[in-house]
Amino acid sequence: MRAFSLLLSLLALCWGPFVTAQELPALGADRTQVSVSGLSSGGFMAVQYSVAWSSEVMGVGVVAGGLYNCGARFAGLGAPAVIANCMDRAWSAEDSWRAVTGFARDRVIDPVSNIARQRVYLFSGSHDSVVVPAVVRSVFDFYRLARVPGSALRYVDSLPASHAFVSATVGGPCEQKTSIYVVQCVDNGRNYDQPFEILNHIYGLRGAPAAPLSARPIAFDQRLYGSGFAAMANTGYAYVPEECRRRSGCRVHVVFHGCVQSVDSLGGSDVIYAQLGYNRWADNNRIILLYPQVDKSPTWAGMPLTWQVNPFGCWDWWGYSQTFGFQLRHGLQIDSVRRMVARLEQQP
């Protein structure tokens, strides 16, 4: 018996996360009210996810993100070509749309007609030198090709923001690059609140921001949803308002962090999943927030940067997690996140 107890102790040390794994709660969320948003690689991922599963996504927010399939188009030419054609300058929205319609015809993504009913928020800071404003403008052109109505398509490019999320409460000066890629910008005499702007454009918020919050963010084991095969982190985070634990039918919004913005990449910081500002708007508006995570790939001393699979902890929009199909409906990362959303939609 003592030997058995010792074995359990050793297992807990080696595979503790498996022993103490927390699953996302089944909350009976409204499957018709799922939306996504993200910054940078998370913006690319928000576009990928919402195009691949357009029948299941009713809104998308893209902050400094780029066109669907751009990474796949240039990945074979190497990282410099991907950066040059997808971030430093704008790829063709028409070519992106042709790829989407072709994939839909092959039934590897949802029918493109679904995209036209989505509500879309696009943002580019005029001081963004990482994903230049012309790239986000091409995403605007893509959604016009998809026939998203003008009333549902919002494009913001008037703020002098660097490459970052814009928060009303945390972050550095608007024009400057920061290590956490979160800034504060003044617009018409008040701090621009990007989480509010995204959620309000998608859902039309009625509730005021909560202070204090009704709950605390929770950590959950992403491996239960296939993250290990998808080159994602072991742990993800979610914010579940107390009202959404008591009553089913809440909406779900997925926030895709940018490169070097996972909790691990930020040294354990909770700035994205707890401080950015989404949670306080979700609380009184019956919105569950899902914060999936991708960590930087493992390294060792002297390992060249070019040998690393994902050195900055980015979402996969160019094919590091799988050579073909990462941008399609059953791409590994897309599928893993969809499983998380499906768990939230299950009846308790």
C-alpha positions in Angstrom: 0.0 0.0 0.0 2.9 2.3 0.9 4.5 1.5 -2.5 1.3 2.2 -4.3 1.0 5.6 -2.5 4.6 6.4 -3.5 3.7 5.5 -7.2 0.8 7.9 -7.1 3.0 10.6 -5.7 5.5 10.1 -8.5 2.7 10.2 -11.1 1.4 13.4 -9.7 4.9 15.0 -10.0 5.4 13.8 -13.5 1.9 14.1 -14.9 0.2 16.3 -12.4 -1.8 18.2 -15.0 -3.4 14.9 -16.2 -4.2 13.9 -12.6 -5.7 17.2 -11.6 -7.0 18.2 -15.1 -9.9 20.6 -15.1 -12.4 20.4 -17.9 -14.3 23.3 -19.3 -17.8 23.4 -17.8 -20.7 22.4 -19.9 -22.9 25.5 -19.8 -25.5 25.1 -22.6 -24.2 28.1 -24.4 -26.1 29.5 -27.4 -24.5 27.9 -30.5 -25.9 30.6 -32.7 -24.1 33.4 -30.8 -20.4 32.4 -31.2 -17.9 35.0 -32.2 -14.1 35.4 -32.3 -11.4 38.1 -32.2 -7.7 38.4 -32.0 -4.5 40.4 -32.5 -1.7 39.8 -35.0 -1.4 36.0 -35.4 -4.6 35.9 -33.4 -6.2 38.2 -35.9 -5.1 35.8 -38.7 -6.5 33.0 -36.7 -9.8 34.8 -36.1 -10.2 35.1 -39.9 -9.2 31.5 -40.4 -11.6 30.1 -37.8 -14.5 32.3 -38.8 -14.1 31.5 -42.5 -13.5 27.7 -42.0 -16.5 27.4 -39.7 -18.6 30.4 -41.0 -21.8 28.5 -40.4 -21.0 28.5 -36.6 -19.5 32.1 -36.2 -21.7 35.2 -36.3 -19.1 37.8 -35.6 -15.3 38.4 -35.9 -12.9 41.1 -34.6 -9.6 41.4 -36.4 -6.9 43.6 -34.8 -3.8 43.9 -37.1 -4.5 40.6 -38.8 -4.3 39.5 -42.4 -5.9 37.6 -45.2 -7.1 34.0 -45.2 -4.7 31.6 -46.9 -1.9 34.2 -47.3 0.5 32.1 -45.1 -0.3 28.9 -47.0 0.3 30.7 -50.4 3.8 31.8 -49.5 4.9 29.3 -46.9 6.8 27.2 -49.4 9.1 30.2 -50.2 10.2 30.5 -46.5 9.5 32.8 -43.6 10.9 36.0 -45.3 8.4 35.6 -48.2 5.5 35.1 -45.7 6.4 38.2 -43.8 7.0 40.3 -46.9 3.7 39.3 -48.6 1.4 38.9 -45.7 2.6 41.5 -43.1 4.9 44.1 -44.8 2.5 44.6 -47.8 -0.9 43.5 -48.7 -1.6 40.3 -50.7 -4.5 40.3 -53.1 -8.0 40.2 -51.5 -9.2 38.7 -54.8 -6.7 35.8 -54.6 -7.7 35.2 -51.0 -11.4 35.1 -52.0 -10.6 32.7 -54.9 -8.9 30.4 -52.4 -11.9 30.5 -50.0 -14.5 29.8 -52.8 -12.3 26.9 -54.0 -12.1 25.4 -50.6 -15.8 25.8 -50.1 -16.5 24.1 -53.4 -14.3 21.2 -52.2 -16.3 21.1 -49.0 -13.2 21.5 -46.7 -14.6 24.7 -45.3 -18.2 25.9 -44.8 -20.2 27.6 -47.7 -19.0 31.1 -48.3 -22.5 32.4 -48.2 -22.4 32.3 -44.4 -19.7 35.0 -44.3 -22.1 37.6 -45.6 -24.2 37.4 -42.4 -21.2 37.9 -40.0 -20.6 41.2 -38.2 -17.0 42.2 -38.7 -14.8 44.7 -36.8 -11.4 45.5 -38.3 -8.7 47.6 -36.7 -5.3 48.9 -37.8 -3.1 51.4 -35.9 -1.5 54.0 -38.1 1.8 53.4 -36.2 1.7 49.7 -36.8 5.0 48.7 -38.5 4.5 44.9 -37.9 1.3 44.3 -39.8 1.0 47.4 -41.9 -2.3 49.2 -42.4 -2.5 48.2 -46.0 -2.8 44.5 -44.9 -5.9 45.2 -42.8 -7.4 47.3 -45.6 -7.1 44.2 -47.8 -9.0 42.2 -45.2 -11.7 44.9 -45.5 -11.7 44.4 -49.2 -12.0 40.6 -48.7 -15.2 41.1 -46.6 -16.7 43.4 -49.2 -16.1 40.6 -51.8 -17.9 38.3 -49.3 -20.8 40.8 -49.4 -20.8 41.7 -45.8 -23.2 44.7 -45.6 -21.7 48.1 -44.9 -23.7 48.3 -41.6 -22.1 45.1 -40.4 -18.6 45.9 -41.5 -16.6 48.4 -39.4 -13.1 49.5 -40.2 -11.1 51.6 -37.7 -7.7 53.1 -38.8 -7.8 56.5 -37.2 -5.8 55.9 -34.0 -2.0 56.2 -33.9 -1.6 52.8 -32.2 1.4 50.6 -32.5 1.1 46.8 -33.1 -1.1 46.0 -30.1 -4.5 45.5 -28.5 -5.9 48.8 -27.3 -7.2 48.7 -23.7 -9.0 51.3 -21.7 -7.3 50.3 -18.5 -3.8 48.7 -19.1 -0.9 49.1 -21.5 1.8 51.5 -22.6 1.6 54.7 -24.6 -0.5 54.5 -27.8 2.3 55.0 -30.4 5.0 53.0 -28.7 5.8 49.3 -29.0 5.4 47.5 -25.6 6.6 44.1 -24.5 3.0 43.0 -23.8 1.6 44.4 -27.1 -1.1 46.2 -25.2 -1.5 50.0 -25.4 -3.8 52.8 -24.3 -5.0 55.4 -26.8 -7.2 58.5 -26.3 -10.1 59.0 -28.8 -12.4 62.0 -28.5 -11.1 62.7 -25.0 -11.4 59.3 -23.5 -9.5 56.0 -23.6 -10.4 53.8 -26.5 -11.9 50.6 -25.2 -11.3 48.0 -27.9 -12.9 45.0 -26.1 -16.1 47.0 -25.8 -15.9 48.2 -29.4 -15.5 44.6 -30.7 -18.2 43.1 -28.5 -20.6 45.9 -29.0 -20.3 45.8 -32.7 -20.9 42.1 -32.8 -23.6 41.8 -30.1 -24.9 45.2 -29.4 -24.2 45.4 -25.6 -26.9 46.5 -23.2 -25.3 45.8 -19.8 -22.8 48.2 -18.2 -19.2 47.1 -17.4 -19.1 45.1 -14.2 -17.2 46.4 -11.1 -16.5 44.2 -9.4 -16.6 41.1 -11.5 -19.0 38.3 -10.6 -16.3 35.6 -11.0 -12.6 34.9 -11.5 -11.0 33.4 -14.7 -10.5 29.7 -14.6 -7.7 27.6 -16.0 -8.5 24.4 -17.9 -6.6 21.6 -19.6 -6.4 22.1 -23.3 -5.1 18.6 -23.9 -8.6 17.3 -23.3 -9.5 19.0 -26.6 -6.6 17.9 -28.7 -4.1 20.7 -28.1 -1.2 18.3 -27.8 -1.5 17.3 -31.4 -2.1 20.9 -32.4 1.2 22.4 -31.0 -0.8 24.4 -28.5 -0.2 25.0 -24.7 -1.3 22.6 -22.0 -3.4 25.2 -20.2 -6.1 27.6 -21.5 -8.2 30.1 -19.7 -11.9 31.1 -19.6 -14.1 33.7 -18.0 -17.6 32.5 -17.0 -19.9 35.1 -15.5 -21.8 33.8 -12.5 -25.1 34.3 -14.4 -23.8 31.9 -17.1 -23.2 29.2 -14.5 -26.8 29.6 -13.3 -28.6 29.9 -16.6 -27.9 28.4 -20.0 -28.1 30.3 -23.3 -25.1 32.6 -22.8 -23.0 33.7 -25.8 -19.4 32.6 -26.4 -16.6 34.9 -27.6 -13.1 33.4 -28.3 -10.1 35.7 -27.9 -6.9 34.7 -29.8 -3.9 36.3 -28.2 -1.0 37.6 -30.4 2.5 36.3 -30.7 4.4 36.4 -27.3 1.1 37.1 -25.5 0.4 33.7 -24.1 0.5 33.4 -20.3 3.7 31.4 -20.6 5.3 33.8 -23.0 4.5 36.7 -20.7 6.1 35.0 -17.7 2.8 34.1 -16.1 1.1 37.4 -16.6 -2.7 37.4 -16.7 -2.9 40.7 -18.7 -4.7 39.2 -21.7 -7.2 36.9 -20.0 -7.9 39.0 -16.9 -6.9 42.6 -17.4 -7.4 43.5 -21.1 -11.1 44.5 -20.6 -13.2 41.8 -22.2 -14.3 40.3 -18.9 -15.9 43.4 -17.5 -18.1 43.8 -20.5 -18.9 40.1 -20.7 -20.2 40.0 -17.1 -23.4 41.9 -17.4 -24.0 40.9 -21.1 -24.1 37.1 -20.6 -21.0 36.4 -22.6 -18.6 33.5 -21.9 -15.0 34.3 -22.8 -12.6 31.6 -24.0 -8.8 32.4 -24.1 -7.1 29.4 -25.8 -3.3 29.5 -25.6 -0.2 28.7 -27.8 3.2 28.8 -26.1 6.6 29.3 -27.7 8.2 26.1 -29.0 10.9 24.5 -26.8 14.5 25.6 -27.3 17.9 24.6 -26.1 21.2 26.5 -25.7 22.7 27.5 -29.0 19.6 26.5 -31.1 19.3 28.8 -34.1 16.1 30.8 -34.3 15.4 29.5 -37.8 15.3 25.9 -36.5 12.6 26.6 -34.0 9.0 25.7 -35.0 7.2 28.5 -33.3 9.7 30.7 -31.4 7.3 33.5 -30.6 4.2 31.5 -29.5 2.1 32.5 -32.5 -1.1 30.9 -33.8 -0.6 28.9 -36.9 -1.4 30.8 -40.0 1.5 29.6 -42.2 1.7 25.8 -41.5 4.0 25.0 -38.6 1.5 22.7 -36.9 0.8 20.7 -40.1 2.1 21.1 -43.6 -1.3 21.0 -45.4 -4.8 21.9 -44.2 -4.0 24.0 -41.1 -6.4 26.7 -42.4 -9.3 24.3 -43.2 -12.2 23.2 -41.2 -10.4 20.3 -39.5 -7.0 22.0 -39.2 -5.5 20.9 -35.9 -5.6 24.2 -34.1 -9.0 25.2 -35.5 -10.4 21.8 -34.5 -9.0 22.0 -31.0 -10.6 25.4 -30.4 -13.9 24.2 -31.9 -14.0 21.3 -29.5 -13.6 23.8 -26.6 -16.5 25.8 -27.9 -18.6 22.7 -28.3 -17.9 21.7 -24.7 -19.3 25.1 -23.6 -22.3 24.5 -25.7 -23.1 21.1 -24.1 -26.0 21.0 -21.7 -25.0 20.8 -18.1 
